[in-house]
Amino acid sequence: MDQPMAEIGVFGGSGFYQLLENVEEKVIHTPYGAPSDKLAFGKVGERKVAFLPRHGHGHMHPAHAINYRANLWAMKSVGVTRIIAPTAVGSLQPHIKPGDFVVCDQFVDRTNGRKDTFYDGPVTVHISTADPYCSELRDLAAEVAKGQDTTVHTSGTAVIIQGPRFSTRAESRWFSGMGWDVINMTQYPEVALARELEICYLNISLITDYDAGLEGTGIEPVTAEEVMRVFRDNNRRVRELIFKLIPRIPTERTQCSCDSALKSAVVS
């Protein structure tokens, strides 16, 4: 590809199916099958952006059935080097409240059976996920979010569950007791696959609920209806953050190591 179609990619989460106006939509084919939807191409200022709703329009792909490899490969194939990935998440800690943002820096994978690598042989790769989220994008996002009327937590650990069911009360107590901050169904393997492609990956977690309810608080367990209601109500703030963040992203990647993630990962 002589000229990249986009440099920044955005994945839309639950209830977040459109970002840009005056877009050009394209069907992208990948070696891993079809992405969740067409990619929509447009601009934020002078920056070329590609948008993909990870669940597809109308939420037709549940979290456990998303073709994550196709989605990431599609972004890479059109020139994307940075991905902004907002997600709807549940809080596992009382100080992290519905409506807050969390800029995650760690994850715990509790999924099973998902296609989570591009390297099934003969090339063997052991990618490091010690620091899976892009440090430069995290710092920028936290700075921008603090300028909004939003409570932002500048770090946090996400536990990613398989879905499509929500947690039992016992599971939720376990996750909370481990000190993990938020719970979600889609951040993995998205973040790890981005790293294998040497793409910078930023998660912005929007708190929609308290999972199965926090012990001793009397808070009711999460419902799908409540998740969607809160996410729709707060979509404006998510979009505002993204539109303010994109122009501030440097054109060159000099402050993170995401673009050299494969350097010492290939076994030969």
Number of C-alpha atoms within 10 A of each C-alpha: 7 5 7 12 17 22 18 26 29 24 25 22 23 23 21 25 17 15 21 16 11 9 15 12 14 11 12 18 15 15 9 15 14 17 26 21 20 21 25 22 22 21 16 16 11 9 14 18 26 28 26 28 27 29 25 20 18 11 16 13 16 15 22 18 14 19 21 28 23 19 28 27 22 25 29 22 16 20 20 23 23 27 26 22 23 24 27 25 30 28 29 30 19 14 10 21 17 19 19 17 28 29 25 23 19 17 24 15 14 12 16 11 7 15 13 18 19 15 12 10 7 6 10 13 18 13 18 14 14 9 12 21 25 23 18 19 25 21 14 15 26 20 14 17 25 15 12 12 8 13 16 23 18 18 16 18 17 28 25 20 22 20 17 11 10 20 19 13 15 11 13 22 17 13 20 21 12 10 12 19 25 28 29 23 25 26 25 23 20 21 25 20 22 28 25 24 20 19 27 27 26 27 23 25 29 28 27 26 28 23 29 22 23 19 15 6 8 8 13 12 17 17 12 10 8 13 20 16 12 18 25 14 12 16 16 11 18 18 16 13 20 21 15 16 19 23 13 12 16 11 11 7 14 10 11 14 17 25 17 14 21 17 10 11 14 13 8 6
